[in-house]
């Protein structure tokens, strides 16, 4: 046992580079895959927590009646939706889209939310509690309004700004939207006669900027649809033709004037929050079924109010949380990132298994003599294989643990880059371990299989055969030698390089396959980036994710090429030492290895193109966006440049190892 432990300790000390390379390749695969894959869950959890904490309305009920909702209607809805003694939270108000005159003398299309909860602070609104971003002191007699936090779609309004609201003008604009004609002169005159000017025309002051939980997407005006005929885009409803809205403001419904006891703008919106009831997460099938059921009940409740002979569902319009552009588009994009994660997991796992298999099998080949000695001393095949399995398991375990933390960081990074397109809610600390466990378990299984396969192959040989040095592979003509005119054009060093590349076919194929997959991953990232730059995806956050994919794929290329080339150098120490003894300079000896790396990488890039096309097709199919033919031509040229850059960096790093080969040790006879 003492001898066994000594050999185990020496193996770790002699093969530090191999040990570290396994750690890094596992770290990259586990960290990237688990981080990308779990980002979806982190976003959904954060949205769900935000939905509960801010009492976001599950349903907005919009009245199609000129009289709007009465207090009896609200009571009826509350009674209908009370389950197990738990009543829903209900807030009422009115929302309109109108041209308003601002203090700068211009008029802008503005969405006004008149709400009944205005008497309390925005954080305490019973439904759709908002966040106060900034506030300013205003005069005690001023009518206070809050403006939506500006973004790329909404210009926002400066604090202290004033805007004029003429309710007759609002009614006139709404009449144009509904019937195509404005109020006639007699109607205007009657309203002006019955409603004093100080009640009809209000000047309000912007006292603060808020972030509404209904509006946090920056790309397109993302609030609810007011008209049932609005076009519904793929990722949610949005406002269709109303995307030119410049501002959104919140006002108290108390300022709405009345005529003969009836408000000029009746209560047309009912915001209903069911968050206190147990219906699962907001993106689950059970929640969707629950909301669909509630929607049907609400339509049925107001069916008697429909016009005579009309459809039974004509009295109200039900708008659910799935119709909210901000919530649904963020959830939709996060699902696309998760789908992307599943595709990339396969590629990363394959490369990782390939490189680790090469590492372990070459390690056991180098220690043929030690295996023979252990067999001669009576150690069982299990104990011998266990030593190498332990080496691989420890490296994989360290890489996996580090990958867990890297994955957590990647998921946080993905969450943060979505902040370029959304005012993200507070981030949940939850990290979904599903991707981590799937990737890590598959990698462990692949590595253990590779170790077992190589170990059984080694330990079944007799100790006598293992003690003999493995005979070098027989030389034979390469394919270029069969084309004399081309072969004769090459100098001696290039002939030697071509022979070495094709002589060790397994090593050549392994490098080519690894580089080809890395090339495909880089191209996949560039294709996603191209979707953003060409306007297929209007999301800055996806740009950040695409850049991260390219960076990780480039690092994977570097680790793969470094690992395989490092093994190559270790196996050819005697050959390199011979070149040094013959008088080759450091640059010439390094070039001997570099040329082989560049040829392998070039062939890998060529084979990476069809693999990249397949990967891009799969990715675009999974995320439901983009076409292979739509990828810009210059992206196909940029991908090999990225792979070549990381390959070149590896050659710079390996130069020190090449030129420091010990000529005396390397030229000693193996016997």
N, C-alpha and C positions, 0 to 999 in steps of 0.2 A: 504493500500500500504506500510505503514511503517513496519508492521509486515511481510509482504511478502518479503521486501528487507532484513530484519533482518535474516529471515530463509535462504535466498539466500546467504548472507554473511557468516553465520555460516556453511552452507554446504561446501563452499569452504575452510574454515579454518579447518574443522573437517576431511576433506577427501583429504588432500594435497597429500598423497601417491598415492591414486587412480588417482588424477589429473595429477601427474607427470608421472605415469605409462602409461596413455593414450598418453601423449605428446611423450614419448620415443618410444612407439610401432608405432605411426604414423610417427615419425621422421625416424625410421629405414626403414619402408615400403616405404615411399615417397622418402627418400633420396637415398636409394640403387636402387630402381626401376628406378627413373628418371635419376639418374647418369649413370647407365649401358645403359639405353635406348637411352639417348641423346648423348652418346659418339660417335656413328656412324655419327651423323650429324656434330658434332664438327670436326671429322677427315675429312669428306668429304668437309666441308666448308674450312678447312685449306688447303687441297689439291687443291681445286678450286682457292683459293686466291694465292697459290704458283704457280699454273699453269699460272695464268694471270700475276702476277708480274715478273715471270722469262721467260715469252714468251715461254713456253714449247711447243715443236713441236707436233701438232695434228697428223701429218702424216710424216713418213719418206719414201721417194720414193727412191727405190734402182734400179739402172739400171742393166739389164742383158746383156746389149750390151758391147762389148769389148771397144767401143769408149766412153762409159759413157754419161753424159749429156753435151750438148753444151750450150752456152749463149742463143741461140735461144730457146732451150728447156725450160730454166728458164723463159724467157720472155713469152713463150706460157702458162706456168703454171700460171704465175702471171696474165696474161690476163684472163685466164679461171676462176680463183678463186677470181677475183675482183667483189665484190657485192656492189651495191649502192655507187660506187666511193671509197670504202675501199679496198685497196690492201692487200694481205697476206704478212707476213714477211717470207722471204726465205733466207736460208743459205745453202751453198753447201760445199761438201768435200768428203772424202773417208775414209772408215774404213776397217781395215784388222786385222786378228788374226794370229800372227806369233811368232816364237821363236826368241827372241832377246838376244844378249850377253850383260851382265851387267858388271859393273866395278869390281864385286867380282869374276869374272871369270866364272860364271855360266850363263846358258841360261834358260829363263823362257817364257812360253806361255803368250803373251802380246797382248792386244787389243790396236791398235793405231788408234786414230781419227785424221785425217788430215783435218783441217777446214780452211775456208777462212776468218773467223772473228778474226784471231789471232793478228791482228795489234792493237786491242783495248783491254782494260782490261777485264778480264773474266766476271765481273759484267755488262759490257756494250755489251756483245755479243748480236747481234740482235735476235737470236733464241737460246733457251736453255742457258740463262745467268746463269753462275755458281757463287758459293760463294768461295772466296779466304780464305782458312783455315789458311794457313801460307805461307810465302815467304822468299826467301834468295837472297842476292846479288850474281850475277854471273859475270864472265868476260864479257867485252863489245863485244868480238868477239865470244862468245859461242852461240851455237844454243839453244834456250830456249825451254823447254818442261814442261808441268804440269802433275803431277801424281794425280790419283784419291785418295781421302781420304781412307786410309786402313780400313778394317772391317774384320769380321770373314771369309769372302770369299776371299777378295783381300788383299794380303800381303802389298801392297804399296811399295813405293820407297823413300828412304831417300833423303831429299833435298841436292843438291850438287852432288848426284850420277850421274854417266855418263853411257850411254848405246850406243852401236854401232848399226847403222842401215845400212845394206847392201841391197840396192834396188834390186840387182840381186838375192840375197838370198831370198828376199821377193817374187819376181816374181816366183822363183823356188818353194817355199812353196805353193803359191797360185795355181800354175799349178798342184801340187800334189793333192791339195784339189779338184780342178775342174775335172781333167782327170785321176787322179791316177798315173800320171807320171810327173816328173819334166821337166825343160827346157832341150833341148838337147844341146850338147856341141857347135854346130854351132851357136845356138841362143845366148848362153852365150857369146861366143867370139864376136859376132856382137855387142851386147850391150856394152861390155867392150871396144870395139874399138871405138864406137861412143860416149860413155859417159865417160868423164875423171873420174879418180878414186876419185878425191876430190868431184865430184858431186854424184858419185855412193855410196860412203861409207861416212856416216855422223856420227859424234860423238856429241850427244846432252847432255845437262845438265839439270837436274831436278831443276827448279828454284822455284817451289812452289807446294803446295798441294791444290787441289780444291775439292769442293763437287758439282758434276754435278746433275742437276735436273732430269736427266734420270736414275741415279744410286744412290739410297739411301736405298735399302734393304740390310741387312747384311747376310741373309741366302740364299746362292746361288748367283752366278754371275748374276745380274739382268738387264743387258742391253738388247738391242734388238736382235732378231734373225737375223743372216746373211743369213742363208740358208732356203729356203722355205720348206725343208723336215724336219726341226727340230721338235722334238716332242713337243706338246703343253700340259703342265700340266693343272690341273683343275683351278688353281688360276691365270692363265695368261700364257704367252708364255715362257719367260725365254730363256735360251740358249740350253736347251736339253743336247746334248753331249759335249758342250763347257764349262761345269761348272768347269773345271780344270784351267781356265784362272787365272793367278796369279796376273797380274797387268793390269791397264788401264792408258794410257797416251794420252795427247793432244799435237799436233804439228801443226805448220803452214803448209798449203799445198804448200807454196812457196818453200819448200826445196825439193819437188819431182822433180827429174831431168827429162829432156825431150829428146826424140830421134826424130830428123828431125822435130822439132817444136811441137811434140805431147808428152804429159806427159806420163812417164812410167806407172803411176797409174792414170788413167783418173778419172774425177769427177764422182763418182758412187753413191753418196748420196745427196739427196735434202731434207733438213729439212724445213717443212712448218708449220707455226704458223697461225692459224685462230682466235686467241684469241680476236682480235679487232672486230670480227663479232658477231652478236647477235644470239647465238644458244643455250642458256640456260647453265646450269651447266654441268660439264664434266661427271657426272654420271646419267644424265637424259636420258629418251628415245628420246627426241627431238635431243639431241647432238649425240646420237648413230645413229639415222636416217640420221642426217646431214652428219656425217663422212662417212657413208655407201654410201650416194649419191655422195659425193666428190670423194671417192675411185673409184666408177664406172666411173665417168667423167675422172679421171686421166688415168685409164686403157684404156678407149676409145681414149683418146688423143694420147697415144703412141702406139695404136694398129697398125698403118701403119708401125711401125718400126719392127714388128715381122718378123720372118723368113718366107720365101715363103712356103705356105701350112701349116704353123704352126698355133697354137692357137692364137686368137686375143689378148689374155691377156699375151702373153709370153714375152713382151718387158720390163716390169717393175714389181716390187713387191711392193705392198702398205702395209706399217706397221703402224697401228694406235696406238693411246695412249692406247687402250685396250690390245695391245700386249706388253706393257711395264710392266715388272714384278713388279717393285717397286710400281708404281701407282696402278696397278690392284690387286696385292696381299694384299696391305694395305687396299684398299677398300673392298676386299673380306673378310678379317679377321674382319674388323669393322662391316660388315653386320652380321657376325656370332655372334659377341658380342650383336648386337641389337636383333637378333633372340633369343639369350639366355635371354636377358632382358624381352622379352614378356612372355617367359615361367615362369621366376621367379616372374614376376609381379602377376600372378594368385595365386601362393603359398603365397606370402607375404600378398596380400590383404585378402585371406581367413583366415590366422592366425590372422591378425589385426582385422578383423570384429568379429571373434570368441572371442578374448580376450576382446575387448571393449564391446561387447554385454554382456559378463559375468560381466564385471566391472559395467556397468550401471544397469543391472537387480539386481545385489546384492546390489548396493547402494540404490535402491528404496525399496528393501525388508527390509533393515536396518532402513529405515525411514518411515516405515508403520504408526507409531504413528503420525509423523508430517503430513503425507498425510491426515490422519483421522481428525486431528485438522483443517487443512486448508479447508477440505471439510465441516466440521461443521461450520466454520466461513463464509461459503458462497462462497469460491473461486471456480471458474469454473475448470473443468477438463483440459481445455486448458492452464490456467495459471499454474496449478500444473505441467503438463507435460513440459511446456515451461521452468520452472525453471531447470529441469534436462537436457532438450535439450540444454539450454544455457551453463550449466556446461560442457557437452560433446563437444559442438561446440567451446567453447573457448579453451579447451584443444586440440581439433583437429586442430584448426586454428593455435595455437602456434606451434604444432608439424609439421603442413604443411609448415609454413613459415621457420621454422628451417630446415625442410627436403629439401626445395628448395636450401638453401645454402649448405647443405650436398651433395645434388645431383650434384650441380655445382662443388663441390670439388671432388666428385667421378669421374665425367666426366674428370676433369683435371688429376686425378690420372691415369685413364685408358689411357688417351692420353700420359702421361709421361711413363707409363710402356711399351707402344709400342716403346718407344725410345730404349729399349733393342734389338729390332729387326730391327729398321729403324732409319736413320738420319732424324728425324721428321722435317717437315717444320715449320715455325713460327705458333704458335697456334692461331686459331681464337677465339675471345672473345664471339662468338655466343653460346648461350645455348638454345637448343630446349626444349620448354615448353610442347610439346605434351605429353610426358610420365608423366610429373609432373601433368598436368591437368587431364589426364585420371585416374591416380592412386588416386590423391587427391579427385576428384569428386566421384569416386566409394566408397572410404572410408567414405566420408561425408554422402553419400546416405545410406550406410550400417549402420553407427552409428545412423543417424536420424531414420532409420527404427527400429533399436533395441530399441531406446529410446521411440519411439511412441508405439511400440508393448508392452513393459513393462509398460508404463504409462497408456495405455488404460486398460490393464489387472488389474492394481492396482486401478485406479480411478473408475472402475465399481463396486468395492466392497463397501459395506455399511461402514460408519465410525465405527459402532459398531464392525464389524468383523476386521477392520484394527487396532482398539485399542487393541484387544486381541492378546497376543503373539502367533506367528505361532506355532502350535503344532509340537514337534519333530517328525521326521519320524519314523514310527513304525519299531522296530527291527524284523528281521526274519533270519532264517538260511541261511548262505551263502553256496555256492556250496561245499567248502572244508569240511564243517561240515557233509556232506552226505558221506564223506569218513573217517569213524572213526579212522582207523589205522593211517592215515596221520594227521588228526586233533589233535589227542592225542599226537602227537610228538611235537607240538608247545607249547611254554610256554605261560603264560597268556598275556604278552605284545604283542606277535606276533599274538595271537588270536584276541586281541583287535584291532590291526592294520589292519588285514585282514578284520574284520567286518566294521571298519570305511571306508576303501577304497571302499568296495562294497556296503555299505549302501547308500552312496551319489553317486548314479550312474551317474547323470548328471555332477557333478563336476569331477568324475573320467574320464568319456568319454571326457570331454572338455580338460583335461590335456593330456590325451593319444593322442588325435587327434593333438593337438598343438605340442607335442613333436615329433610325427610321421612325421609331415610336416617339422619340423626343422631338424630332422634326414635325411629326403629325400634331403633337401637343402644342408646339409653338404656333403652327399654322392655324390650329383651332382657336387659340387665343387671338391671333391676328384677325381671323374671320369674324369673331364676335366684336372685336374693336371696329372692324369695317362696318358692321351693322349700325354702330352708333355714328360713325363719321359720315356715313351716307344717308343718315336720317331714318333708317328702318326702325331703329329703337331710339326714342327720344329720352334718353336717360343717361345722365353723367355717371350715375352709380355703376352702371354696367361697364363703363369705360374703365373704372378702377378695378373691377373684377377681372376684365380682360387683360389689363396690364399685369395683375398678379399672376394670372395663369401663364403668361409669357415668361415672367420672371422665374416662377417655379419650374417651368419646363426647361428653361435655360440652365438653371441650377442642376436639374436632373441630368441634362446632357453632360455638364461638367463632371458631376460625381460618377456617372457611368463611364465616361471616357477615361477619367483619372483612375478609377478602380481597375478597369480592364488593362489599361496601359501599364499601370504599376505592376500588375501580375506579369505582364509581358516582359517588363524590364527585369524583374526578379528571376524569371526563368532563363533569361539570356545574359546573365552576368558574365559567364565565361566568354560568350561571343563578343560582348562589348569590351571586355578586358583584352581580348585578342586584338581587336582593332586598335586599342590604345597602345599595346606593345608594338604593333606594326607602325606606329608613328602618326596615327590619325589625331588631328586636333580635336579639342572639345566640341567646337562647332560642327565638325564633320561627324563625330560620333553621335551628337544629339540629332543632327539631320537624318542620320540612319534610322532613328526611331520616329522622328517627326514625319518623315515622308510616309511611313506606314500608317500613322495616325490620320494624316490628311487624306490618304487614299481610302481608308476605311470610312472616314466621315463623309467623303464625297459620294461614295457608293451608297452609304446609308441615306444621304439626302435625296439621291435619285429615287431610291425605293420608298423614301418617305412621302413623296408626292402622291402616289395612288393611295397610300395609307391615310394621308392627310385628307384627301378628297372623301374617303369613306367616313373618317371621323367627323368631318364638317357636315356631311349629309346626315349622319346619326344625330349630331348635336342640334342642327337646325330642325330636324324632325321632332326631337324631344321637346325643344322649347317652342316649337310652332311658329318660328320666325325665320326669314331669310331663305335664300336658295343658293345652291352651289355655284350656279352660273352667275349669280349676282355679286360674288366676291371680287373685289377690284384686282386688276392684274398685278399691280405693284405689291400687293400683299404676298403674292406667290414668289416674288423676288426678295421680299424682306425676310421671309422665314429662313432660307438657307444662310442669310447674312447673320442672323441671330445665332444659329447653330454653329456657324464657322467662328464667330466671335468667342463663344464659350469654349470651343475646342482649342482655339489659339491660346486662350488664357491658361488652359490645362497644360499645354506644352511649355509655357513659360514657367509654371510651377514645378514641372517634372525635370527641368533642365538640371537643377541642383542634384537630384538623385542620380541622373545619368552620368554626369561628369565626376561624381564621387565614388564610382565603382572601384573597389579595392582589387587592383590587378593581381597582387600576390595570392589573396584568398580565392579569387575567382578562378585562377589558373591551376590551383592545386588539383591533383587527380582525385576523383571521387572515391576511389578505393582507399 
